[in-house]
């Protein structure tokens, strides 16, 4: 579960080219299980939770417009 906001901007470089930048900030709540290793599959802990607040997205795109 999570929520966030993102902001982006586009610069026109030429007739067919644009440069776009975007950054996002948000909150995420996750529930997970902890395993000792992927091979043996022994579960160490279950139903742990974690809250995350911070950057969730960053992008820099070069766009060709037909």
Backbone as numpy.savetxt, mean C-alpha at the origin, in Angstrom:
# Nx Ny Nz CAx CAy CAz Cx Cy Cz
-9.09 -4.73 7.53 -9.95 -3.58 7.53 -9.04 -2.36 7.53
-9.43 -1.34 6.81 -8.62 -0.15 6.79 -9.31 1.00 6.08
-8.72 2.16 6.19 -9.23 3.37 5.53 -8.06 4.31 5.30
-8.21 5.18 4.31 -7.13 6.10 4.05 -7.52 7.15 3.03
-6.60 8.05 2.79 -6.78 9.09 1.80 -5.54 9.11 0.91
-5.74 9.53 -0.32 -4.62 9.63 -1.26 -4.73 10.95 -2.00
-3.57 11.47 -2.37 -3.51 12.71 -3.14 -2.58 12.49 -4.31
-3.00 12.97 -5.46 -2.18 12.83 -6.65 -2.21 14.08 -7.50
-1.21 14.20 -8.35 -1.11 15.35 -9.24 -0.49 14.89 -10.55
-0.88 15.51 -11.64 -0.35 15.16 -12.97 0.25 16.41 -13.62
1.44 16.24 -14.19 2.09 17.31 -14.93 2.10 16.94 -16.41
1.74 17.88 -17.26 1.78 17.66 -18.70 3.20 17.94 -19.19
3.82 16.93 -19.77 5.19 17.06 -20.27 5.23 17.41 -21.75
4.24 16.96 -22.48 4.18 17.20 -23.91 2.82 16.79 -24.43
2.69 16.72 -25.74 1.41 16.39 -26.35 0.91 15.00 -25.95
1.80 14.04 -25.84 1.41 12.66 -25.53 1.94 12.16 -24.18
2.70 12.94 -23.45 3.33 12.45 -22.22 2.89 13.24 -21.00
2.59 12.53 -19.94 2.26 13.11 -18.63 3.11 12.42 -17.56
3.34 13.12 -16.47 3.99 12.56 -15.30 3.02 12.69 -14.14
2.75 11.58 -13.45 1.81 11.58 -12.34 2.53 11.15 -11.07
2.16 11.77 -9.95 2.68 11.40 -8.64 1.50 11.24 -7.69
1.60 10.25 -6.79 0.53 10.01 -5.84 1.11 9.50 -4.53
0.51 9.92 -3.42 0.91 9.44 -2.10 -0.36 9.20 -1.29
-0.34 8.15 -0.48 -1.50 7.82 0.33 -1.11 7.62 1.79
-2.03 7.93 2.68 -1.83 7.80 4.12 -3.08 7.14 4.68
-2.91 6.18 5.59 -4.10 5.51 6.09 -3.89 4.71 7.35
-4.94 3.99 7.69 -4.99 3.14 8.89 -5.36 1.74 8.45
-4.74 0.74 9.08 -5.05 -0.65 8.78 -5.08 -1.47 10.07
-6.07 -2.33 10.19 -6.18 -3.26 11.32 -6.14 -4.66 10.75
-5.19 -5.48 11.22 -5.06 -6.85 10.71 -5.06 -7.84 11.86
-5.58 -9.03 11.58 -5.56 -10.15 12.52 -4.81 -11.28 11.82
-3.88 -11.94 12.53 -3.03 -12.93 11.88 -2.60 -14.02 12.86
-2.04 -15.11 12.31 -1.45 -16.21 13.07 0.06 -16.20 12.86
0.82 -16.69 13.84 2.28 -16.74 13.75 2.71 -18.21 13.69
3.59 -18.53 12.70 4.11 -19.89 12.52 5.61 -19.87 12.71
6.16 -20.98 13.25 7.60 -21.08 13.48 8.37 -21.04 12.16
7.94 -21.83 11.17 8.59 -21.82 9.87 7.58 -22.27 8.81
7.85 -21.95 7.57 6.94 -22.32 6.50 6.95 -23.82 6.23
8.08 -24.48 6.45 8.21 -25.91 6.17 7.48 -26.80 7.15
7.68 -26.57 8.46 7.08 -27.46 9.46 5.62 -27.10 9.75
5.26 -25.84 9.63 3.88 -25.42 9.81 3.40 -25.39 11.24
4.31 -25.43 12.22 3.91 -25.41 13.62 3.47 -23.99 14.02
2.23 -23.89 14.50 1.67 -22.60 14.88 2.17 -22.20 16.26
2.72 -21.00 16.38 3.26 -20.49 17.63 2.20 -19.67 18.37
1.47 -18.84 17.63 0.43 -17.99 18.23 -0.68 -17.81 17.23
-1.89 -17.60 17.75 -3.02 -17.39 16.84 -3.82 -16.18 17.28
-4.53 -15.62 16.32 -5.43 -14.50 16.52 -4.74 -13.27 17.12
-3.52 -12.98 16.64 -2.83 -11.77 17.06 -3.36 -10.60 16.23
-3.25 -9.39 16.75 -3.73 -8.21 16.04 -2.63 -7.18 15.92
-2.76 -6.31 14.92 -1.80 -5.23 14.72 -2.54 -4.03 14.13
-2.23 -2.84 14.64 -2.77 -1.58 14.11 -1.63 -0.85 13.41
-1.89 -0.36 12.21 -0.87 0.38 11.46 -1.44 1.72 11.02
-0.70 2.79 11.28 -1.04 4.12 10.80 0.21 4.67 10.13
0.08 5.05 8.86 1.24 5.58 8.16 1.02 5.58 6.66
2.09 5.73 5.91 1.98 5.74 4.45 1.53 4.38 3.92
0.59 4.39 3.00 0.07 3.15 2.43 0.27 3.06 0.92
0.68 4.15 0.30 0.82 4.15 -1.15 1.77 5.26 -1.58
2.61 4.93 -2.56 3.47 5.93 -3.19 3.64 5.51 -4.65
3.45 6.45 -5.56 3.54 6.11 -6.98 4.09 7.29 -7.78
4.85 6.95 -8.79 5.35 7.91 -9.76 5.18 7.24 -11.11
4.34 7.81 -11.98 3.96 7.17 -13.24 4.29 8.05 -14.43
4.84 7.47 -15.45 5.03 8.12 -16.73 3.95 7.60 -17.65
3.10 8.49 -18.16 1.90 8.09 -18.89 1.99 8.57 -20.34
1.66 7.64 -21.26 1.55 7.99 -22.68 0.06 8.10 -23.02
-0.35 9.25 -23.55 -1.74 9.51 -23.91 -1.87 9.36 -25.43
-2.78 8.48 -25.87 -2.98 8.27 -27.31 -3.70 9.43 -27.95
